[in-house]
Amino acid sequence: QVQLVESGGGLVQPGGSLRLSCTASGFTFSTYAMSWYRQAPGKERELVAGITTTGGRTNYADSVKGRFTISRDNAKNTVYLQMNSLKPEDTAVYYCKAFDYGLRVGPYWGQGTQVTVSS
C-alpha cells in the first residue's frame, strides 16, 4: 500500500523556520522524483520545489528561492523541505508528491500538513 506521510507543519512567526518531512512506504522511493506543493485557501495548488531521484538536481518556485531547500534521504525513504525566513504568504497546506518519470507511475500524494505563518 502506497503511503506518503507529511509532518513538521505548525504555527510559526514571520521570519521563523520549519522543516517538513515526507516519509514514503509501499513503493521504491529511490526511483521516484519528489516534489513539494502547497495550497492556500481559495488558491490553486502550486509547485514549491522538486528534486530528482538521486538529489542531483532541484528546482524551486521563484517565490521561495533562497529561502527553502528541498533534500532527500533515500536510505530513510524521506524527502525534506527546510523553510527559512517564512512569510505570511507561505501559509498553506503543504503536500508531497511522488512520480516515477521512467515508468510513468503515479503521482502519489500525501495528506498534507498545515503551515501557518502569523504573529
Secondary structure, 3 states (H helix, E strand, C coil): CCEEEEECCEEECCCCCEEEEEEEECCCHHHCEEEEEEECCCCCCEEEEEECCCCCCEEECCCCCCCEEEEEECCCCEEEEEECCCCHHHCEEEEEEEEECCCCEEEEECCCEEEEECC
